[in-house]
Amino acid sequence: MANNKTPVSADPASWSPETQLVHGGVLRSQFGETSEALFLTQGFVYNSAEQAEARFKNEDPGFQYSRFSNPTVTMFEERLRLLEGAEVCRATATGMAAVTAGLLCFLKAGDHIVAARAMFGSCRYIVETLCPRFGISMTLIDGRDIENWKAAIRPNTRGFFFETPANPTLDLVDIAAVSALGRQHGITTVVDNVFATPMQQRPLAHGADVVVYSATKHIDGQGRCLGGAILCSEKFLTDYLQDFIRQTGPSLSPFNAWVMLKSLETLPIRVRAQSASAARVADHLAGLPGISRVIYCGRADHPQAEIVKKQMTGGGQMIAFEIEGGKDAAFKLQNALKIIKISNNLGDAKSIITHPPTTTHYRIGPEARAELGITDGMLRLSIGLESADDLAADLEEAVKAARTS
């Protein structure tokens, strides 16, 4: 029970995350609606030509055009900002739009970026292929060792980028150590936090400068809408990000923002339930014959368990595991599943499995996959909201089928 002698603060920043995700950032119209309003509009009307001029000169607060900002999108940004503990948030059309804008807004020709090589295939494309096209050199490293970050720094290094936990290997990077190193050298640290979600890891609290999300994943959480988000300081927004987003237009649609606003209300409940199930399923998988390896951030045998304890508050709902027999066995396992669905998405209410070597990480090539430890028998499993017992039974039968067929 709450202490009735302690009044509730009117400042949403002081509320618990569960309360912020229900009430934070609401902009009610003159009609006083309970549910957040969907402002499905491209433009906005001004009372006078003078007001229009003042609005574009930033002398009059308000909205101009939904490519720049929109009331529904603003509510989504403010709610996520409160949860993350950031100064500002800007929403984007997809997670990859967030990664691209979060990096290219401050990097320029002649700059250098260092990135942990364990990352989603499309993120690796941005760093390894797109940046060099614009004269931005890059170095990929094993991000698990801080010494590799130190060794990769050049006089023109301006950015660090990494996922933690990484897709699909669940490798971790010590956010605090890398961010501190970045500050020492004037390097901006950008962290992709999609696997942990802001419920189980907050990179800004560990010193990161910028956090990016694919809101398509856990934030929507039900496989409906695409979206992304960038969280940073007011200074980073003013100096780099605001003008980049305004002029290049990676804008989130108001409808998708509205859907994700409603999803944020249940994010804590979903993440807790999915993480609890993932822990049980990971333990069950580890005991099955034919499963040679299970990687889960909540298990004591995770290679970087100490870093998990340092920067995460839970094990998450992502599991990577290897089945003996390579690609053939991995395909047979997937095809034998009855409940778990084959898809390259994650963070859904439905449990989803994918084979990274032939899907999400196919285009990085066999040498890069071998370097990352992505074997032909590796599968990535995103745990949903089904019964953990049903999921464990489904996997057990599929493993048996893969070994006997």
GUMAR-416388 format. One record per residue (C-alpha): residue number from 1; residue in one letter; chain; x, y, z. Coordinates in nm, 2 decimals. Example, Ala and Ser with C-alpha at 12.3 -4.5 7.8 and 13.67 -1.06 7.14 Angstrom:
! residues 2
  resi  resn  chain      xx      yy      zz
     1     a      A    1.23   -0.45    0.78
     2     s      A    1.37   -0.11    0.71
***
This chain:
! residues 405
  resi  resn  chain      xx      yy      zz
     1     m      A    0.00    0.00    0.00
     2     a      A    0.11    0.35   -0.07
     3     n      A    0.20    0.58    0.22
     4     n      A   -0.09    0.82    0.22
     5     k      A    0.12    1.08    0.41
     6     t      A    0.34    1.11    0.10
     7     p      A    0.16    1.30   -0.17
     8     v      A    0.20    1.18   -0.53
     9     s      A    0.42    1.42   -0.73
    10     a      A    0.28    1.59   -1.04
    11     d      A    0.61    1.53   -1.21
    12     p      A    0.59    1.22   -1.43
    13     a      A    0.96    1.17   -1.40
    14     s      A    0.91    1.07   -1.04
    15     w      A    0.65    0.80   -1.12
    16     s      A    0.73    0.43   -1.14
    17     p      A    0.78    0.30   -1.50
    18     e      A    0.44    0.12   -1.49
    19     t      A    0.27    0.45   -1.41
    20     q      A    0.47    0.64   -1.67
    21     l      A    0.37    0.40   -1.94
    22     v      A    0.00    0.45   -1.87
    23     h      A   -0.02    0.82   -1.81
    24     g      A    0.31    0.98   -1.94
    25     g      A    0.31    1.23   -2.22
    26     v      A   -0.07    1.25   -2.27
    27     l      A   -0.19    1.56   -2.47
    28     r      A   -0.57    1.57   -2.44
    29     s      A   -0.78    1.76   -2.69
    30     q      A   -1.07    1.99   -2.60
    31     f      A   -1.29    1.68   -2.59
    32     g      A   -1.12    1.53   -2.28
    33     e      A   -1.08    1.18   -2.42
    34     t      A   -0.96    0.90   -2.20
    35     s      A   -0.76    0.71   -2.46
    36     e      A   -0.49    0.91   -2.64
    37     a      A   -0.62    1.08   -2.96
    38     l      A   -0.51    0.98   -3.30
    39     f      A   -0.42    1.29   -3.50
    40     l      A   -0.42    1.15   -3.85
    41     t      A   -0.33    1.47   -4.03
    42     q      A   -0.05    1.59   -4.26
    43     g      A   -0.06    1.96   -4.18
    44     f      A   -0.19    2.21   -3.93
    45     v      A   -0.39    2.53   -3.97
    46     y      A   -0.26    2.87   -3.84
    47     n      A   -0.48    3.15   -3.71
    48     s      A   -0.29    3.40   -3.92
    49     a      A   -0.01    3.45   -4.16
    50     e      A    0.18    3.61   -3.87
    51     q      A    0.14    3.30   -3.66
    52     a      A    0.26    3.08   -3.95
    53     e      A    0.58    3.29   -3.98
    54     a      A    0.63    3.28   -3.60
    55     r      A    0.58    2.90   -3.60
    56     f      A    0.85    2.85   -3.86
    57     k      A    1.09    3.09   -3.68
    58     n      A    1.04    2.88   -3.36
    59     e      A    0.89    3.19   -3.19
    60     d      A    0.55    3.03   -3.15
    61     p      A    0.51    2.68   -3.00
    62     g      A    0.30    2.43   -3.20
    63     f      A    0.29    2.19   -3.49
    64     q      A    0.38    2.27   -3.85
    65     y      A    0.38    1.95   -4.05
    66     s      A    0.36    1.58   -3.95
    67     r      A    0.69    1.51   -4.11
    68     f      A    0.85    1.73   -3.85
    69     s      A    0.62    1.65   -3.55
    70     n      A    0.27    1.54   -3.47
    71     p      A    0.07    1.53   -3.15
    72     t      A    0.02    1.16   -3.14
    73     v      A    0.39    1.10   -3.23
    74     t      A    0.49    1.35   -2.96
    75     m      A    0.29    1.16   -2.70
    76     f      A    0.47    0.84   -2.79
    77     e      A    0.81    1.01   -2.78
    78     e      A    0.74    1.17   -2.44
    79     r      A    0.62    0.84   -2.29
    80     l      A    0.93    0.65   -2.41
    81     r      A    1.15    0.94   -2.30
    82     l      A    1.02    0.92   -1.95
    83     l      A    1.07    0.54   -1.93
    84     e      A    1.43    0.57   -2.06
    85     g      A    1.52    0.87   -1.85
    86     a      A    1.64    1.06   -2.15
    87     e      A    1.63    1.43   -2.22
    88     v      A    1.46    1.39   -2.55
    89     c      A    1.32    1.12   -2.79
    90     r      A    1.25    1.13   -3.16
    91     a      A    1.05    0.85   -3.33
    92     t      A    1.13    0.71   -3.67
    93     a      A    0.95    0.50   -3.93
    94     t      A    1.15    0.18   -3.85
    95     g      A    1.43    0.06   -3.62
    96     m      A    1.67    0.07   -3.91
    97     a      A    1.57    0.44   -3.97
    98     a      A    1.66    0.50   -3.61
    99     v      A    2.01    0.34   -3.65
   100     t      A    2.08    0.52   -3.98
   101     a      A    1.97    0.86   -3.85
   102     g      A    2.14    0.81   -3.51
   103     l      A    2.47    0.75   -3.68
   104     l      A    2.47    0.96   -4.00
   105     c      A    2.33    1.27   -3.83
   106     f      A    2.66    1.33   -3.66
   107     l      A    2.92    1.15   -3.88
   108     k      A    3.07    1.31   -4.19
   109     a      A    3.33    1.23   -4.46
   110     g      A    3.67    1.18   -4.30
   111     d      A    3.53    1.05   -3.97
   112     h      A    3.59    0.70   -3.83
   113     i      A    3.35    0.47   -3.64
   114     v      A    3.43    0.17   -3.43
   115     a      A    3.16   -0.10   -3.40
   116     a      A    3.12   -0.44   -3.23
   117     r      A    3.10   -0.69   -3.51
   118     a      A    2.82   -0.90   -3.34
   119     m      A    2.51   -0.72   -3.47
   120     f      A    2.20   -0.75   -3.68
   121     g      A    2.28   -0.80   -4.06
   122     s      A    2.12   -0.46   -4.16
   123     c      A    2.30   -0.27   -3.88
   124     r      A    2.63   -0.43   -4.01
   125     y      A    2.54   -0.30   -4.36
   126     i      A    2.50    0.05   -4.23
   127     v      A    2.85    0.04   -4.07
   128     e      A    3.04   -0.18   -4.31
   129     t      A    2.89   -0.08   -4.65
   130     l      A    2.69    0.25   -4.63
   131     c      A    2.92    0.46   -4.41
   132     p      A    3.23    0.40   -4.63
   133     r      A    3.03    0.51   -4.94
   134     f      A    3.01    0.85   -4.77
   135     g      A    3.38    0.86   -4.68
   136     i      A    3.33    0.74   -4.32
   137     s      A    3.58    0.47   -4.24
   138     m      A    3.50    0.19   -4.00
   139     t      A    3.66   -0.08   -3.79
   140     l      A    3.48   -0.39   -3.67
   141     i      A    3.60   -0.54   -3.35
   142     d      A    3.52   -0.81   -3.09
   143     g      A    3.33   -0.57   -2.86
   144     r      A    3.34   -0.80   -2.56
   145     d      A    3.70   -0.69   -2.47
   146     i      A    3.75   -0.32   -2.38
   147     e      A    4.11   -0.34   -2.50
   148     n      A    3.98   -0.39   -2.85
   149     w      A    3.79   -0.06   -2.83
   150     k      A    4.10    0.12   -2.70
   151     a      A    4.32   -0.03   -2.98
   152     a      A    4.08    0.07   -3.26
   153     i      A    4.06    0.44   -3.17
   154     r      A    4.22    0.67   -3.43
   155     p      A    4.26    1.05   -3.42
   156     n      A    3.94    1.09   -3.64
   157     t      A    3.72    0.84   -3.44
   158     r      A    3.39    1.00   -3.37
   159     g      A    3.16    0.72   -3.30
   160     f      A    3.12    0.39   -3.11
   161     f      A    2.83    0.17   -3.20
   162     f      A    2.72   -0.17   -3.06
   163     e      A    2.42   -0.39   -2.98
   164     t      A    2.41   -0.54   -2.63
   165     p      A    2.29   -0.81   -2.61
   166     a      A    2.38   -0.87   -2.97
   167     n      A    2.17   -1.04   -3.24
   168     p      A    2.17   -1.34   -3.25
   169     t      A    2.46   -1.45   -3.03
   170     l      A    2.36   -1.26   -2.72
   171     d      A    2.72   -1.12   -2.69
   172     l      A    2.74   -0.83   -2.44
   173     v      A    2.94   -0.51   -2.44
   174     d      A    3.02   -0.34   -2.11
   175     i      A    2.83   -0.01   -2.17
   176     a      A    2.98    0.18   -1.88
   177     a      A    3.34    0.09   -1.98
   178     v      A    3.30    0.17   -2.35
   179     s      A    3.10    0.49   -2.28
   180     a      A    3.37    0.61   -2.04
   181     l      A    3.64    0.55   -2.30
   182     g      A    3.43    0.74   -2.55
   183     r      A    3.40    1.04   -2.32
   184     q      A    3.78    1.04   -2.26
   185     h      A    3.83    1.07   -2.64
   186     g      A    3.54    1.29   -2.74
   187     i      A    3.36    0.99   -2.91
   188     t      A    2.98    0.96   -2.92
   189     t      A    2.86    0.62   -2.80
   190     v      A    2.54    0.49   -2.97
   191     v      A    2.38    0.17   -2.82
   192     d      A    2.11   -0.05   -2.99
   193     n      A    1.91   -0.17   -2.69
   194     v      A    1.64   -0.36   -2.87
   195     f      A    1.70   -0.71   -2.71
   196     a      A    1.70   -0.59   -2.35
   197     t      A    1.43   -0.33   -2.39
   198     p      A    1.42   -0.03   -2.16
   199     m      A    1.25   -0.24   -1.90
   200     q      A    1.57   -0.45   -1.84
   201     q      A    1.86   -0.22   -1.94
   202     r      A    1.90    0.16   -1.97
   203     p      A    2.22    0.24   -2.15
   204     l      A    2.20    0.62   -2.07
   205     a      A    2.22    0.54   -1.70
   206     h      A    2.55    0.36   -1.78
   207     g      A    2.70    0.65   -1.97
   208     a      A    2.59    0.60   -2.33
   209     d      A    2.52    0.91   -2.53
   210     v      A    2.25    0.78   -2.77
   211     v      A    2.01    0.48   -2.75
   212     v      A    1.82    0.35   -3.05
   213     y      A    1.53    0.10   -3.07
   214     s      A    1.34   -0.09   -3.32
   215     a      A    0.99   -0.02   -3.17
   216     t      A    0.87   -0.29   -3.42
   217     k      A    0.99   -0.55   -3.16
   218     h      A    0.89   -0.55   -2.79
   219     i      A    0.75   -0.19   -2.79
   220     d      A    0.47   -0.28   -3.03
   221     g      A    0.50   -0.64   -2.91
   222     q      A    0.22   -0.78   -3.12
   223     g      A    0.35   -0.79   -3.47
   224     r      A    0.15   -0.51   -3.61
   225     c      A    0.34   -0.19   -3.68
   226     l      A    0.69   -0.08   -3.78
   227     g      A    0.86    0.20   -3.58
   228     g      A    1.18    0.31   -3.42
   229     a      A    1.31    0.56   -3.17
   230     i      A    1.63    0.76   -3.09
   231     l      A    1.69    0.89   -2.73
   232     c      A    1.96    1.14   -2.65
   233     s      A    2.05    1.47   -2.49
   234     e      A    1.90    1.81   -2.59
   235     k      A    2.24    1.91   -2.72
   236     f      A    2.27    1.61   -2.95
   237     l      A    1.92    1.68   -3.08
   238     t      A    1.99    2.04   -3.15
   239     d      A    2.34    2.00   -3.29
   240     y      A    2.27    1.69   -3.51
   241     l      A    1.95    1.50   -3.50
   242     q      A    1.67    1.75   -3.53
   243     d      A    1.77    1.89   -3.86
   244     f      A    1.86    1.55   -4.01
   245     i      A    1.51    1.41   -3.93
   246     r      A    1.33    1.73   -4.04
   247     q      A    1.51    1.73   -4.38
   248     t      A    1.54    1.36   -4.46
   249     g      A    1.20    1.25   -4.33
   250     p      A    1.23    0.91   -4.16
   251     s      A    0.90    1.00   -3.99
   252     l      A    0.68    0.76   -3.78
   253     s      A    0.32    0.76   -3.90
   254     p      A    0.07    0.89   -3.64
   255     f      A   -0.13    0.57   -3.66
   256     n      A    0.17    0.35   -3.58
   257     a      A    0.26    0.59   -3.30
   258     w      A   -0.09    0.55   -3.16
   259     v      A   -0.07    0.17   -3.17
   260     m      A    0.26    0.18   -2.99
   261     l      A    0.13    0.42   -2.73
   262     k      A   -0.13    0.16   -2.63
   263     s      A    0.14   -0.11   -2.64
   264     l      A    0.36    0.08   -2.40
   265     e      A    0.09    0.05   -2.14
   266     t      A    0.15   -0.33   -2.12
   267     l      A    0.52   -0.34   -2.19
   268     p      A    0.62   -0.41   -1.82
   269     i      A    0.37   -0.70   -1.79
   270     r      A    0.47   -0.85   -2.12
   271     v      A    0.85   -0.83   -2.07
   272     r      A    0.82   -0.98   -1.72
   273     a      A    0.60   -1.27   -1.84
   274     q      A    0.82   -1.34   -2.14
   275     s      A    1.14   -1.33   -1.95
   276     a      A    1.01   -1.57   -1.69
   277     s      A    0.90   -1.81   -1.96
   278     a      A    1.23   -1.77   -2.14
   279     a      A    1.43   -1.87   -1.83
   280     r      A    1.23   -2.19   -1.80
   281     v      A    1.25   -2.27   -2.17
   282     a      A    1.62   -2.21   -2.18
   283     d      A    1.68   -2.45   -1.88
   284     h      A    1.46   -2.71   -2.05
   285     l      A    1.65   -2.68   -2.38
   286     a      A    1.98   -2.72   -2.20
   287     g      A    1.87   -3.06   -2.08
   288     l      A    1.76   -3.20   -2.41
   289     p      A    1.97   -3.46   -2.59
   290     g      A    2.10   -3.32   -2.92
   291     i      A    2.12   -2.96   -2.80
   292     s      A    2.49   -2.88   -2.79
   293     r      A    2.46   -2.52   -2.66
   294     v      A    2.21   -2.28   -2.50
   295     i      A    2.28   -1.91   -2.47
   296     y      A    2.05   -1.71   -2.25
   297     c      A    2.14   -1.39   -2.05
   298     g      A    1.96   -1.52   -1.75
   299     r      A    2.16   -1.84   -1.71
   300     a      A    2.47   -1.86   -1.49
   301     d      A    2.66   -2.03   -1.77
   302     h      A    2.63   -1.72   -2.00
   303     p      A    3.00   -1.64   -2.10
   304     q      A    2.95   -1.28   -1.97
   305     a      A    2.72   -1.34   -1.68
   306     e      A    2.90   -1.08   -1.47
   307     i      A    2.83   -0.81   -1.72
   308     v      A    2.46   -0.93   -1.73
   309     k      A    2.45   -0.87   -1.35
   310     k      A    2.62   -0.53   -1.39
   311     q      A    2.39   -0.37   -1.65
   312     m      A    2.07   -0.58   -1.69
   313     t      A    1.79   -0.63   -1.45
   314     g      A    1.66   -0.95   -1.62
   315     g      A    1.76   -1.22   -1.87
   316     g      A    1.52   -1.10   -2.14
   317     q      A    1.31   -1.32   -2.37
   318     m      A    1.57   -1.40   -2.64
   319     i      A    1.74   -1.74   -2.65
   320     a      A    2.00   -1.87   -2.89
   321     f      A    2.07   -2.24   -2.91
   322     e      A    2.25   -2.49   -3.13
   323     i      A    2.13   -2.83   -3.24
   324     e      A    2.37   -3.11   -3.35
   325     g      A    2.34   -3.19   -3.72
   326     g      A    2.38   -2.84   -3.86
   327     k      A    2.14   -2.68   -4.11
   328     d      A    1.95   -3.01   -4.19
   329     a      A    1.87   -3.06   -3.82
   330     a      A    1.78   -2.70   -3.76
   331     f      A    1.54   -2.70   -4.05
   332     k      A    1.38   -3.03   -3.94
   333     l      A    1.34   -2.88   -3.59
   334     q      A    1.16   -2.57   -3.72
   335     n      A    0.94   -2.77   -3.95
   336     a      A    0.83   -3.00   -3.66
   337     l      A    0.71   -2.72   -3.44
   338     k      A    0.34   -2.69   -3.37
   339     i      A    0.31   -2.37   -3.16
   340     i      A    0.63   -2.17   -3.22
   341     k      A    0.62   -1.99   -3.56
   342     i      A    0.90   -1.95   -3.81
   343     s      A    0.95   -1.58   -3.87
   344     n      A    1.24   -1.34   -3.88
   345     n      A    1.07   -1.10   -3.64
   346     l      A    1.11   -1.10   -3.26
   347     g      A    0.96   -0.95   -2.95
   348     d      A    0.61   -1.06   -3.04
   349     a      A    0.33   -1.20   -2.82
   350     k      A    0.37   -1.52   -3.03
   351     s      A    0.69   -1.72   -2.99
   352     i      A    0.90   -1.70   -3.30
   353     i      A    1.20   -1.90   -3.42
   354     t      A    1.45   -1.83   -3.70
   355     h      A    1.76   -1.97   -3.85
   356     p      A    2.01   -1.67   -3.86
   357     p      A    2.25   -1.83   -4.11
   358     t      A    1.99   -1.85   -4.38
   359     t      A    1.78   -1.54   -4.29
   360     t      A    1.89   -1.24   -4.08
   361     h      A    2.26   -1.30   -4.12
   362     y      A    2.27   -1.47   -4.45
   363     r      A    2.41   -1.17   -4.64
   364     i      A    2.71   -1.11   -4.42
   365     g      A    2.86   -1.43   -4.56
   366     p      A    3.00   -1.75   -4.42
   367     e      A    3.33   -1.60   -4.31
   368     a      A    3.17   -1.33   -4.10
   369     r      A    2.92   -1.58   -3.96
   370     a      A    3.21   -1.81   -3.86
   371     e      A    3.39   -1.52   -3.70
   372     l      A    3.08   -1.44   -3.49
   373     g      A    3.01   -1.80   -3.39
   374     i      A    2.69   -1.83   -3.59
   375     t      A    2.70   -2.20   -3.68
   376     d      A    2.47   -2.38   -3.93
   377     g      A    2.29   -2.54   -3.63
   378     m      A    2.22   -2.21   -3.45
   379     l      A    1.86   -2.10   -3.40
   380     r      A    1.73   -1.78   -3.25
   381     l      A    1.42   -1.81   -3.03
   382     s      A    1.19   -1.52   -2.92
   383     i      A    0.97   -1.62   -2.64
   384     g      A    0.61   -1.50   -2.65
   385     l      A    0.32   -1.50   -2.41
   386     e      A    0.22   -1.87   -2.44
   387     s      A    0.24   -2.12   -2.16
   388     a      A    0.61   -2.20   -2.09
   389     d      A    0.51   -2.56   -2.04
   390     d      A    0.35   -2.57   -2.39
   391     l      A    0.66   -2.41   -2.54
   392     a      A    0.90   -2.65   -2.37
   393     a      A    0.69   -2.95   -2.49
   394     d      A    0.67   -2.81   -2.84
   395     l      A    1.05   -2.78   -2.85
   396     e      A    1.12   -3.12   -2.70
   397     e      A    0.90   -3.29   -2.96
   398     a      A    1.06   -3.09   -3.24
   399     v      A    1.41   -3.18   -3.12
   400     k      A    1.32   -3.55   -3.11
   401     a      A    1.18   -3.52   -3.46
   402     a      A    1.50   -3.35   -3.59
   403     r      A    1.71   -3.63   -3.44
   404     t      A    1.51   -3.92   -3.56
   405     s      A    1.39   -3.82   -3.91
***
